[in-house]
């Protein structure tokens, strides 16, 4: 994503945006962490803190800005719709505040429900 300013251009990579989005989503109540689906067994695996961005996909929107896909695991017993609404707001706020990039869409895929 390239942003034009008065002094020149700023390039922000999708990995930076994914890192911000992954951290913001993981800090929300009810989220156990980011997940990634294994190609060998097809199961969702919980990622550690150092790999939060691997559960995030960032694509540039046609009309400017970005679309963000999050793959998460939630805690057992939480209201999934409420947790997802919280994640959407938190991710949108943090990405826009820290980078100035407009977030067009946040899609959340709940891959797993984890008990404590």
QUILINJO-V905114 format. One record per residue. N is the residue number from 1. SS is DSSP state (helix for helix, strand for strand, loop for the rest). PSI is psi in radians with two decimals (none if undefined). D_CENTER is the distance of its C-alpha to the mean C-alpha in whole Angstrom. Layout:
BEGIN
n ss psi d_center
N SS PSI D_CENTER
N SS PSI D_CENTER
END
This chain:
BEGIN
n ss psi d_center
1 loop 2.17 16
2 strand 2.27 20
3 strand 2.25 21
4 strand 2.26 24
5 strand 3.11 26
6 loop -0.51 30
7 loop -0.11 30
8 strand -2.59 28
9 strand 2.58 25
10 strand 2.17 22
11 strand 2.16 19
12 loop 2.09 16
13 loop 2.75 14
14 helix -0.49 11
15 helix -0.65 11
16 helix -0.81 11
17 helix -0.70 8
18 helix -0.68 6
19 helix -0.77 8
20 helix -0.81 7
21 helix -0.73 4
22 helix -0.75 4
23 helix -0.76 8
24 helix -0.74 7
25 helix -0.73 6
26 helix -0.44 8
27 loop -0.10 11
28 loop 2.59 11
29 loop 2.38 15
30 loop -0.11 15
31 strand 2.14 12
32 strand -0.53 13
33 strand -3.12 11
34 strand 2.66 8
35 strand 2.84 11
36 strand 2.45 12
37 strand 2.23 15
38 loop 2.38 18
39 loop -0.49 21
40 loop -0.77 24
41 loop -0.13 24
42 loop 0.12 21
43 loop 2.66 19
44 strand 2.30 16
45 strand 2.34 16
46 strand 2.33 14
47 loop 2.63 13
48 loop 3.01 14
49 helix -0.55 13
50 helix -0.23 14
51 helix 0.43 12
52 helix -0.61 8
53 helix -0.27 7
54 helix -0.38 9
55 helix 0.21 7
56 strand 2.40 5
57 strand 2.18 7
58 strand 2.22 8
59 strand 2.59 11
60 strand 2.36 14
61 loop 2.68 15
62 loop -0.70 19
63 loop 0.44 20
64 loop 2.75 18
65 loop -2.92 15
66 strand 2.73 11
67 strand 2.42 10
68 strand 2.23 6
69 strand 2.27 6
70 strand 2.33 4
71 strand 2.02 7
72 strand 2.86 9
73 strand 2.37 12
74 strand 2.82 14
75 strand 2.57 17
76 loop 2.35 20
77 loop -0.07 22
78 loop 2.75 19
79 loop 1.93 19
80 helix -0.71 16
81 helix -0.72 16
82 helix -0.75 16
83 helix -0.76 13
84 helix -0.69 11
85 helix -0.70 13
86 helix -0.74 12
87 helix -0.78 8
88 helix -0.83 9
89 helix -0.75 11
90 helix -0.77 10
91 helix -0.82 7
92 helix -0.82 9
93 helix -0.87 12
94 helix -0.75 10
95 helix -0.79 9
96 helix -0.68 13
97 helix -0.74 15
98 helix -0.47 14
99 helix -0.40 14
100 loop 0.06 16
101 loop 2.30 14
102 loop 2.21 14
103 strand 1.97 11
104 strand -0.72 13
105 strand 2.41 11
106 strand 2.03 8
107 strand 2.34 9
108 strand 2.30 8
109 strand 1.94 10
110 strand 1.88 12
111 strand -0.41 13
112 strand 2.67 16
113 strand 2.11 17
114 strand 2.35 19
115 loop 2.74 22
116 loop none 23
END
